[in-house]
Structures are given as C-alpha cells and as structure tokens.
Amino acid sequence: MAGRSVVVGVGHYLPKRVVPNSEFEKTLDTTDEWIRTRSGIERRHFAAEDETTSDLATYAAKAALQDAGLTADDIDAIVLATSTADLTFPSAATMVQANLGMTRGFAFDVQAVCAGFVFALSNANALILSGQAKRVLVIGAETFSRIMDWTDRSTCVLFGDGAGALVLEAQDGAGTSDDRGILSTDLHSDGRYKDLLYVDGGVSTQSTGHLRMQGNQVFRHAVEKLTATAETALERAGLNSQDVDWIVPHQANIRIIQGTAKKMGLPMDHVVVTVQDHGNTSAASIPLALSVGKERGQIKQGDLIVTEAIGGGLAWGAVVLRW
C-alpha cells in the first residue's frame, strides 16, 4: 500500500465581464486577427472594480467543494497560488479560509507566477504524504488586469482574471502507476532569467508596477523547458508520453501549447485547450482548464494527465496524476 493525493473535486470561476479582442482595437494599434494569430486568444474576463483575488478564489473553492460533496469543515489546509494577492499581507489564502467559514487547519499562499499552481499542487501533495493534512484545497487565482500596462500591446492583450480550485484527499493506493492521484512532480527555477518576465514594482519600490515581458525569449525557454519537465515527471512515474490521455498545460499561448505537444509526440486532440476563452490567467489557468475539461466530458476518472507550466523567475515544473 502507498499513500496517494487524489483529486476528489474541481471547480472554477470567471468574472462576469467578458472582454473580446475587438475592444483593444479602440485604444491600441492591434486587431482581433493579430491577437488570435499570435496567441490563440479570442476573449478574456476582467474582475469588477470591487472584486478581489480572494473573492475569485472563494467562488472557485466553493465550486470544488460542491463537486467533491464536502464542506469547509472537511478541509485541513488551503494552498493558494497567486501573484496578485489582495494585500501585501495577510495571505489571500487566509482570506479564503475566513470566507469559507473554516476555523481549523491552516492556509498559505505560494508565489511562482504562472507556474504557481504546479508548485502549490506539489506542496499540497507533500503535506498529504507527510501526514500533515488529509484533505487540501488547492487554488490558483489571479487578477492580472490590475498589473497591465494598457499602452503595451505585446502584453496587455494576453492576460485575464480567473480562478480554479481542486480538492486533494489522502487515499491508499497500490504504489503503482495505475493508482489514482498524484504520481510524480518535478519543479525548477532559475533566477538568472528574471528580466524575461517580471513586474517593475513592489513593496520595496512603493508601487504596484506593471508586467514586463520579453515574449520571444520566454517562448524559446517555454517549449524547451516544458517538454523536459513533463518528460522527467513521466519518467519518475515509470511512464512515457504514449501513456498520457491528456496534457493540461498552462494556458498562455496556443503556439507554446502546440509546440510542447509536438515535441512530446502527442496530437492536439490529447490536449485540453481553453486559452481562447480566458487568455493567460497565470496560476489560475491549469485548475481552470482541469475544471472545464471535466465539465466538457474530456477528462474522466482513470485518465492519466500531465500538467506543466512556466512563469516568471523563471520557474517551471510538471505534475503527473491519474484522475
């Protein structure tokens, strides 16, 4: 017997305001065709003025709990991945904890930008395997619309707001790759690449700042590093790409998604793609895509899934799990 962290519920939330590509044509030298061709994005959602990251996270968490048939009283811990928390402190996770009426256990944030959910999932898995928690609510939530430079057409058209969540539960497995749950993880970072993707503000500068990105360089690193981390995670689980039912990648750019799938030798009909509907929601994109994939009927119990992501840092990683 072996302990496994099994997904027992999943949910997501997107703000009500939908922003199509055509809206940017009014203020920028860009077109719907230009945005679609280069990113695959058709629309994105922006949070309302009074809507915070913890609000989005709470809605997604409630949906995941409902899907699992559980309540906040059943949860031991919350791990929330975000780069756009409501306040410098306390953590957005503790705000979600309060919103859910959860007065036990513990909650904390993880910050690894677009790779945040992979890092959060790995941390939650470690909490379960070490016996510190039986059920963990893992959330990715972002309000990237708050850190956009609306004059920079190379970045502001790419990002959106949203949240996704899942519930991990400790269950017994046989210790083989046929088990349900997380089978392996692989995490990396390299701070030498900070200037490729960052926000030019923060507490020390007394400013919020705006997102800055060297898109071509990020693209080059993304396909190479995402393929390598996915293959490493599969190897650790005793599997290979031909065993994969679904890649559920970070939804940043359709060309990165296509390039990674091609290098892994998998057709696009084995990839869950949602980027067209919500753009790059950073740490929220993988749980959001998992929730939508299940909702569409693509992801079914027993399916082998690889999730992979890369973000500022650079930070990147992958998780292999059986649904």
Summary of the structure (lengths in Angstrom):
residues: 323
radius of gyration: 18.3
end to end distance: 18.6
largest distance: 60.1
contacts: 1228
relative contact order: 0.20
helix: 40%
strand: 28%
